């Protein structure tokens, strides 16, 4: 089990974990699945850039 898993699963807001370099989505919580009405498998074929506007990605990169 991953270290973040317990917190991540219990977190009540939508949360996505992605690879820093590629932006590939590697984990989503249940709230994300409900928000986007997609399955885990669908998300694992996506990158951050597939679901977030370019400006939001630039702002996110500044925060990290």
C-alpha positions as CSV (number, residue, x, y, z in Angstrom):
1,X,0.0,0.0,0.0
2,X,1.3,3.4,-0.9
3,X,2.1,5.9,2.0
4,X,-0.4,8.5,0.7
5,X,-3.2,6.0,0.1
6,X,-5.0,6.2,3.4
7,X,-5.2,10.0,3.3
8,X,-5.9,10.1,-0.4
9,X,-8.9,7.7,-0.2
10,X,-10.4,9.5,2.8
11,X,-9.9,13.0,1.4
12,X,-13.4,14.5,0.7
13,X,-12.5,16.7,-2.2
14,X,-11.5,15.6,-5.7
15,X,-7.8,14.8,-5.9
16,X,-5.5,13.6,-8.6
17,X,-1.9,12.3,-8.4
18,X,0.2,12.6,-11.5
19,X,3.8,12.2,-12.5
20,X,5.7,15.5,-12.3
21,X,7.6,15.0,-15.5
22,X,5.1,13.6,-17.9
23,X,1.8,14.7,-16.3
24,X,0.5,11.1,-16.6
25,X,-2.3,10.5,-14.1
26,X,-1.4,7.7,-11.8
27,X,-4.2,7.9,-9.2
28,X,-7.5,9.5,-8.6
29,X,-9.9,9.4,-5.7
30,X,-13.6,8.5,-5.8
31,X,-14.6,12.2,-5.9
32,X,-12.8,12.7,-9.1
33,X,-14.5,9.6,-10.7
34,X,-17.9,11.0,-9.7
35,X,-17.1,14.6,-10.9
36,X,-15.9,13.5,-14.3
37,X,-18.1,10.4,-14.6
38,X,-15.1,8.3,-15.7
39,X,-13.6,5.0,-14.5
40,X,-10.1,4.6,-13.1
41,X,-9.0,3.0,-16.3
42,X,-10.1,6.0,-18.3
43,X,-8.1,8.3,-16.1
44,X,-5.0,6.2,-16.3
45,X,-4.8,6.8,-20.1
46,X,-4.9,10.6,-19.5
47,X,-2.4,13.3,-18.6
48,X,-3.1,16.5,-16.6
49,X,-3.2,18.4,-19.9
50,X,-6.1,16.3,-21.1
51,X,-8.4,17.5,-18.3
52,X,-7.0,20.9,-17.2
53,X,-6.8,24.1,-19.2
54,X,-3.3,25.3,-20.1
55,X,-3.5,28.3,-17.8
56,X,-4.4,26.2,-14.9
57,X,-1.5,23.9,-15.6
58,X,0.9,26.9,-15.7
59,X,-0.5,28.1,-12.3
60,X,-0.1,24.6,-10.9
61,X,3.5,24.4,-12.0
62,X,4.2,27.7,-10.3
63,X,2.9,26.4,-7.0
64,X,4.9,23.3,-7.1
